[in-house]
Amino acid sequence: MITPELAVELARAGLEWKPANGDRFMIPRPDLEHDVFLVSDMTIEVERLALGGGLVKFNGTTEWALDSIAQGEVVWLPREDQLRSALGEAFSSLARVYDSWVVTVEAGGEEVRVIDNDVECVYAKALLRVIGRA
């Protein structure tokens, strides 16, 4: 899974999140920072607000007293398929080299290779290179 740090970097670099069922996110608060939540119509849904943004609503959560939180206060943890899709035409290849993953992309008019042991992290790092925040 992508690290929260990389997810924050992607958000700061401008990767936009349009929440959908199956999306993962975390809440960067000391008591919740190790919990990963999943958007689902049954338990966690996102309500679009007229003034922009969204409200992440927790339905039927009796374990703790959080009914909702602003979308801007959570950190989206994009999946492999979402990261690869965001790379678009800049993506060239994904290869396994020993115990690491290598993604090749076009960034700034040149071919760039990015390496990481986690496939989602390597896609995230490649995307950061493409959008100019590496």
N, C-alpha and C positions, 0 to 999 in steps of 0.2 A: 504494500500500500504506500502511496505517496506520503512523504513526511509533512507534518503540519507547517514546517518552515518553508518548504518548497511551495506548498499551497498558498501561503501568505505572499510569497514572492510573485507567484503567478497572478494573484488578485491585484497586487500593487502594479504589476506590469500591464494590467488592463484586460486580463482574461475574464470575460463576462459570464456570470452564472445565471442561467434560466432554469430554476429548479424543476425537476421532474421525478416521477416515481423511480426509486432505485438509487438516487443520488445520495452520496455519503457526505456528512459534515460533522464538524466538532464545534464545541463551544469553548473559546479560549478563556476559561475561568479556572482558578486553581482547583476547585472541587470537581470540575467536569472535564479537565483538559485531556484525560486519558480515555474518555468515552467517545465512541463513534456512533452517530445516529444515522438513520436511514429514512429518507423521505418516502412516505407511503400514505395513500389515501385513508388507510385504516387507523394509523396512529399519529403520523406527523405529516401535515399538509402545509402548503405555502399559499397564503392568500395575497393576491396582488393588491397593492394600495393605489388609490387614485392619484396620489402625489408622487408616485414612483417608488421603487423598491418593493419589498414584500414583507410579510409577517409570517414567521415560522410558528405554526400552532401545534401544540402537543395535545392530542385528544386522548382522554382517558388515562392520563398518567397520574396515578395516585401516590406513587412512590416519593415524589418530590414536588415542590410547589412552584413549578415553572409552567405557566399556561401558554405563554408565547414569548417570542424574542424577535427583534428586528433582524431581517435577513442580513443586513450589514454587520451585525454583531457575531455572526457565525462564520466559520471557515469551511468552504467547500473543498472536499477531497476528491478531485476528479479521478475517474477510473481510466484504465488503459485505453479503452475504446474512445473515450471522450478526449483524451490527450492527443491520440493519433488523429482523430477527426479535426481537432483544432490546428494541428500542423498543416493540414491541407496539402497543397501541391509542393510545399517546401520539403515534405517527407520523401526520402529516397529509399532507405532500407533499415531493417532491424536484423541484427545478427547476434548469435551467441558465440562468445569467444572465451573459452575455458569456463570460468565461473562468473563471467560478467556479460552484460548486454551492451551492444554498440548500436547507436542510432546515427544514421547519416542523414543530414538535412542540408538544404541550401539556405544560407543566412548571409545577408549582405553581399550577395553575388558570388559567394565562394562555398565550396563543399566543406562542411564541418562535421566531425565525428565526436560524439559524446558517449562517455562510458559510465556505467553504474552497475552495481550488483542486483538492483531491483528494476524490473522492467517499467513500472509506473514512474519511478524516479528518473530513469534515463529519458523517458518521453518528456517529462516535466522539464528537465534540464535542457533538452533539445528545443523545446518550445520557448523557454526563456532566451535561448540564443537567437531564435528566429524573430522574436518580438523585441530584441535588442536590450535585454536586461541581464545578460550573463556576466 
